[in-house]
């Protein structure tokens, strides 16, 4: 009787991703300028609803304050004494704040 081979499971360790305060400031500034531009336009309500929905989605799915880009999205800065609490730069894949903001700029900018 042939023994069934089990697949090897390799342990993957999470590693801290390096983030750039300059990049965070750039994304935050882009979103800030876009907010001002769209504020009094006919698309304003839809624009702000998209931001609120995406924010609510991320808050439900992740421990958001561990992500540097969430601070940029919220317009907050990261206290240098609390940088150790930041584990990740941006959310993975379709949850990326940088991608979300770039898409907003293309559509509303």
Secondary structure as GFF3:
##gff-version 3
##sequence-region A 1 109
A	DSSP	alpha_helix	21	38	.	.	.	ID=ss1
A	DSSP	alpha_helix	44	61	.	.	.	ID=ss2
A	DSSP	three_ten_helix	64	66	.	.	.	ID=ss3
A	DSSP	alpha_helix	68	74	.	.	.	ID=ss4
A	DSSP	three_ten_helix	80	85	.	.	.	ID=ss5
A	DSSP	three_ten_helix	93	95	.	.	.	ID=ss6
A	DSSP	alpha_helix	97	108	.	.	.	ID=ss7
###
